[in-house]
């Protein structure tokens, strides 16, 4: 996969400010992340995770895609520490709309990261196709993105679903249950569902990635 950057030396042209910020954040995040290595991450608003920074914002505000990516890699057997995930996403401008990170990461951009790191995935932009795939597996893991506002709250103005933002989580299926990590800001353990569609029930599905367990 071309055009994926893992170090500042690969940059050409005027990028100095953003590189300095990414390196400063990496140093800060590595220090704050101490003790969470090789563990599943819950609750982006919990005391330790919210101290980490993406762009100019706390992960409490904009960290769901980053945490979902780190959790999915851990489950898939290709562990990468969260500060390294954040660092690579910042260097490669994975932010949604603004480089400050205010709107988090664009979920569909994550294919660039997976392709570069040679992580085999199935990508689904239609909920029913993802659901059929997961239902047919005894075990798998992946990432889901969906809008926060429920469809029933948008009857007067259909585009209202934008107004509460989106959320991205990592999940794993095992023993006929679906376990979801970082389902909400204060989560301290995995949330358990009967099937993958129940995770975003009543909400607009955005995209999903599935990785078969190694």
N, C-alpha and C positions, 0 to 999 in steps of 0.2 A: 504494500500500500504506500504510494508516494504521498508526499506533502504532509506527513505526520511528523511533528517535531518533538523530540524528547530532551533537547538541550538548547540553551541559548545560542550556542555556536552555529546552529543550523540556520539562524535568521540572517536575512540580508535587508539592508535599508533601515528606515527609521522605526525601530521597535523598542528603543531603550527603556522608555518609561514603563511599558507593560512588562518587559522582561524583569526589570528591577522589582516591580510589585509582585510578580509570580515567585521570584526567588525569596523575597522577604516573607511572603505568605508561606512558602514551603518550610522555611526555617521555623517560623512561628508555629505552624500546624504540626510539624514533627515533634516539637517540644510538648505541645498540648495533647497530642495523641498518645503519649507514653502510657503504657499499661493496657491499651486496647488492641494491641497487635494480635493478629490471628484469631480474633473473636468476631462473632456476628454483632452488627451494630444496630442499636435500637434507639428511637427517640431523638430526632435531630435537635429537639429543644431541651434535652437533658443537660445537666451541668457541664459535662466535659465536652460533648460534641458541639454545643453551641459556641464554644470558645474558638472553634476553627473558623477560618475565613476563606471565602471564595470571591475573588475580585475585591470589592470593598465591603462585603456584607457577611454577616454571621451565617453559618450553615443552618441555624434555626430558621432563617428566612428563606434560604434559597438552595439548600443542600441535598434535596431528596434524590435527584438523579445521580449525584456523586456517591451518596451512601448506597443507593441501589446497585450501582456498578461495582463498588467494592465488595458488597455482600454477595452478589452473583458470582464474581470471580472466586471468592472464598469457597462457595458451595461447589463451584465447577472444578476446583482443584488447581486453579491458576492464580493463587493469592497475590494481591498487590495492596500495599498499605494505602489507606485513604489519603494521606498527604501526597503520595506520589500520583494517585488518580487526579486529585485536585490540580497538582502542578502541571500535569500533561494537558488537562482540559483547559487550563488558563493559557498555556503556551500556544495551543491550537485554536484559540478563540471559539470555544464550544458554547459560550454564553448565548442565551436566547435574547435577541434584540440588542441589549446593551452590554458592553464589556465589564461594567461594574458588577455584573452578576445579579442585579436586582430581580430579574425575571428567571433566574436559575439557568438551567441548561436546556437546549432544544433536544427533546428526546430522540428525534429521528437522526440527529447528527452523530449519535453514539456508534453508528456503523463504522465510522472512520477509526475509532479506537479499537473496536473488535477486529476489523480487517488488518490493521497494522500489527496487532499482537497475535494474529493468526488464531483467533478464538472462533471456532465454528458455531454458527447460530442459525436459527430459523426466525425470520422476521415476519410479523403479521400486522397488517393495518386494518383487518376486519376481525371483529371480536369472535364471531362464530367459527372462523377458521382456526384461531388460536385455541378456543375452547375444545374443539374437536381433537386437535393434536394433543393437548394436555390430558384430556379424558382418556385417550387411548394409551397413555404411558403409565407404567407402574411407578416410575420415579423420573423426575426431571426438575430443572430449576430455570428461573428466568427473571425477566423484568417486565413490569406493566406500567403504562402511563394512561391517565384518565383525568377528565375534568372534575373538579370538586363539587360543583353545584349539580344537584339532581335535576333530571329532566322535568319533573313535576313542578319545580320552582320556576320554570321558564315558560309557562303557558301564555303569559301576556306579551312577552318579548323574547322570542326564541334565542337571540344572541346573548341572553343573560348568562349562559353557561360560561362565558369568558370571565365574568366578574369576580369569581372566587378562585381563579387560578387553576392550576393543575397539580397533580401529585404523581410521583413515580416511586414504585416500591420493588423490592426483590421478593421473589417467592420460591418455594420449593414444594413439590408434591411428593409425599411419601405416606404409605399405609392408607391410601384413599382419602387423605386430608391435604389441604393446601395451607402451608404456613407462610405468613407474610411478615416481613421485617420492616420496621419503621413505618407502620401504618398510620401513626399520628405522632405529633411532636413529643408527647410525653410517654410514649411506649417504653416499657422496660423489658418486654419479652415479645415473642412472636404472637401475632393474632392468627387464630385458626378458623378455617372455613371448610365447608363441605365440598366446594368446587371453585374453580378459578373465576367463574362468572359472578360469584357472590362477592368477590373483592370490590368490584366496581358496579354492583347492581344499582340500576336506576340512574347511572351516570354515563356520559358519553366516553366511549373508549377511544384512545388516541393511537397507541401502537404498543406492540409487545415483542419481546425477544425470548426465545426458548433455547436452552442449552441442555443437551442430554448429559446426564451425570457420567463422569469418568469412572 
